[in-house]
Amino acid sequence: MAENKEKLLEMYTTMVRIRTFEQKAIDLFAAGKFPGFVHSYLGEEAIAAGVCSNLRKDDYICSTHRGHGHLIAKGGNLQLMMAELFGKATGYCKGKGGSMHIADVDLGILGANGIVGAGMPIATGAAFACKYRKSDSVAIAFFGDGASDRATFHESLNLASIWKLPVVFICENNGWAISNAQTSHQNITDISDRATAYGIPGVSVDGNDVVAIAEAADAAIERARKGDGPTLVECKTWRHRGHFEGDPAIYKDPKDQEEWLADNKDAIARMEKKLVGLKYAGQDYLDKIKAEVREEVEAAVQFAEQSPDPEPAEVLTDVYTA
Amino acid sequence: MAQMTYMEAIRDGMRVEMKRDPGVYIAGEDVAQFGGCFGVTAGLYDEFGPERVMNTPISEAVIVGHAVGAAAAGLRPIAEIMFVDFMGCCMDELGNQAAKMKYMFGGKAKVPMVVRTPCGAGMGAAAQHSQSLESWFTHIPGIKTIMPSTPADAKGLMIAAIRDDNPVVYIEHKQLLGLAGEVPEGEYVVPLGKADIKREGADVTIVAWSWMLQKSLAAAEQLAKEGINAEILDPRTLVPLDKEAILKSVAKTGRLVIVHEEVKTSGYGGEIAAIVTEEGFDYLDAPIKRVTAPDTPIPFSPVLEQAYIPNEEKIIKAVKQLF
């Protein structure tokens, strides 16, 4: 994969798009532009970008409360996303979902999710639908280290294993379940060890190495497409921010924070170094990508700000399908 | 018309739809060769095979949760939860996921799934295998809740539930599974949201559903002998509720008794009483009465359990208090 210049540049661009969108969302939220919660994906961009680089439009993903990155990597429209954060009528969910419920069913995005660990059963069901219809589509469940303690993790991996479903469980181990360090909420180091309990493969990869993630996901996805069943992939990373915007994250050791944010750890800085080293791009080209993405995000903000609010009567619609 | 039991009618409804629509499948604990804990799915595994009638592990969260994903991806799952008492193990999947997906996504999702589950006391199964919990579901917008009381309704409502594009909780009563009756053959559909007058009368309206509908019919026969002619209205589906039919009946009779097996506090009878008070107060010649289970867990001893379950005697007593 390291030789595939186009794919590497595409993954890089996706990571930059996620980071730029997230940084903007943080700033807008801090400025009081919209209410609710923002759970920032900063620092974890490589996982969404690497995994989704192997997906087709007819594959499904189930995302999390920290979901902007997954939506962007699966092809989500930035303008519709930003408008949803603003609660506008033009947003993905017509302003009814907000940050934690953005979805694009046509792109196979079965939603971000406000309940930790709730995406795994849904992804398991979407994978069941793929198998039932005898298609070679797959489903991806993104979830965190905290969610790996939930009963839904156990029930989903177990069912997917015995039914041999085409689902890949992507654990984004960012070291923190809200304020609890991984060491305080589970007595293991590698969450991928839990795969053994379900008789499925489990691997742990550097969650800040987009190429390693893409390769591990590719193997798991191909396995799923061939009908060989699920895989658990743990990506070890670091949440740059607090659990939500406004959380000062006083529970983090500043030294750890500094180490993880340094250029030798950060996924985007590492990828830039790789691309320049391989002579796939010069710094000026990378800067051009960043500038284009900034414009794209600014356009999304402009779209959101200029969009109308929903009509109050909209509160009553979309409860049931007629 | 064929003569069949309530259980056979539920099965027939599922069979008709599984034949018609290849996207319909059944998943649940022991539903395959074993035929389900009460035998409701018996024979369907042989008829439709292991790809469409699937045993699951004892994993209620993923039984309902996987159904949400499969439905959002275009299938029509029928998920069986062995007892309604176990719904606590999958309430997030039903109440936060299935129920809200369409709304949260701005209308751009469909979740056509049925959760079948038996309810009810009367078999000495005690506090965790006997409850009636319909108000757990009626309280959550986005879910439809239906409770058939006869074999014909059991079939017609099952077909309607499967064809509906929303999550439907289909609650079947254990005491009714063996009840026999006439059931139309083939694609017999009872629309959701349409009440049925099971007995016409002019003196008092009794709204009841599921097993209590049958008990109310028996009570009405007794009352008739004493000169009180009760109208028995079966809402059949609690959400959507045919409130026009209830108001119309109360307008005719001027009196309302609501009978349910749920406990009294926050039971669905309170909702019906509130609707009639808000929208039909002028029709009433007497206070609204509720006949319900007491606000206690369900006891094991047959003596205690019989004291718990609403019965004909309690219904008759409540009706007479209105005259």
Contacts between the chains, C-beta under 8 A, distances in Angstrom:
chain1	res1	chain2	res2	distance
A	60	B	69	7.7
A	60	B	73	6.5
A	62	B	69	7.3
A	91	B	106	7.3
A	92	B	105	7.6
A	92	B	106	6.5
A	92	B	108	7.9
A	93	B	104	6.2
A	93	B	105	5.3
A	93	B	106	3.5
A	93	B	108	7.5
A	94	B	106	3.6
A	94	B	107	6.9
A	95	B	106	7.5
A	96	B	103	5.9
A	96	B	104	6.2
A	96	B	105	7.8
A	96	B	106	5.1
A	97	B	104	4.5
A	97	B	105	6.2
A	97	B	106	6.4
A	101	B	104	3.9
A	101	B	105	6.7
A	103	B	104	7.5
A	103	B	105	4.4
A	103	B	108	6.9
A	103	B	109	6.7
A	104	B	108	7.8
A	105	B	72	6.8
A	105	B	105	6.9
A	105	B	108	5.6
A	105	B	109	5.3
A	106	B	108	7.9
A	110	B	69	6.5
A	110	B	72	5.4
A	110	B	73	7.6
A	110	B	109	7.8
A	111	B	101	6.8
A	111	B	104	7.0
A	111	B	105	6.3
A	111	B	109	7.8
A	113	B	97	7.8
A	114	B	96	7.5
A	115	B	92	5.8
A	115	B	96	5.5
A	115	B	97	7.5
A	118	B	65	7.3
A	118	B	92	6.1
A	118	B	93	7.4
A	118	B	96	6.9
A	118	B	97	5.9
A	120	B	62	7.9
A	120	B	65	7.6
A	121	B	61	6.0
A	121	B	62	4.5
A	121	B	64	7.6
A	121	B	65	2.3
A	121	B	66	5.4
A	121	B	68	7.0
A	121	B	69	6.7
A	121	B	93	6.0
A	121	B	97	7.9
A	122	B	65	5.9
A	122	B	66	7.5
A	122	B	68	5.2
A	122	B	69	3.8
A	122	B	72	7.1
A	122	B	97	6.4
A	123	B	69	6.1
A	124	B	62	6.1
A	124	B	65	7.0
A	124	B	66	4.8
A	124	B	69	6.3
A	125	B	65	6.6
A	125	B	66	3.5
A	125	B	67	6.0
A	125	B	68	5.9
A	125	B	69	2.5
A	125	B	70	4.0
A	125	B	71	7.4
A	125	B	72	7.6
A	125	B	73	7.0
A	125	B	77	7.6
A	126	B	69	4.1
A	126	B	70	6.8
A	126	B	72	6.8
A	126	B	73	4.5
A	127	B	69	7.6
A	128	B	66	5.8
A	128	B	69	7.1
A	128	B	70	5.1
A	128	B	75	7.7
A	129	B	69	7.1
A	129	B	70	4.6
A	129	B	73	3.6
A	129	B	74	6.1
A	129	B	75	5.0
A	130	B	73	7.3
A	132	B	25	6.9
A	132	B	51	7.1
A	132	B	70	7.4
A	132	B	75	6.2
A	133	B	74	7.8
A	133	B	75	8.0
A	139	B	69	7.3
A	151	B	61	5.9
A	152	B	61	5.3
A	152	B	62	6.9
A	152	B	65	6.6
A	154	B	59	8.0
A	155	B	57	7.3
A	155	B	59	3.9
A	155	B	61	5.1
A	155	B	62	3.8
A	155	B	65	7.6
A	156	B	62	5.3
A	156	B	65	7.3
A	156	B	66	7.8
A	158	B	57	5.8
A	158	B	59	6.7
A	158	B	62	7.8
A	159	B	56	6.5
A	159	B	57	6.3
A	159	B	59	6.1
A	159	B	62	4.8
A	159	B	66	6.6
A	162	B	57	7.0
A	163	B	54	7.6
A	317	B	107	6.8
A	318	B	102	5.8
A	318	B	103	4.9
A	318	B	106	6.4
A	318	B	107	3.7
A	319	B	102	7.3
A	319	B	103	5.6
A	319	B	141	5.2
A	319	B	142	5.7
A	320	B	102	7.4
A	320	B	142	6.9
A	320	B	144	7.6
A	320	B	166	5.2
A	321	B	102	6.2
A	321	B	110	5.3
A	321	B	112	7.9
A	321	B	165	3.9
A	321	B	166	5.5
A	322	B	165	8.0
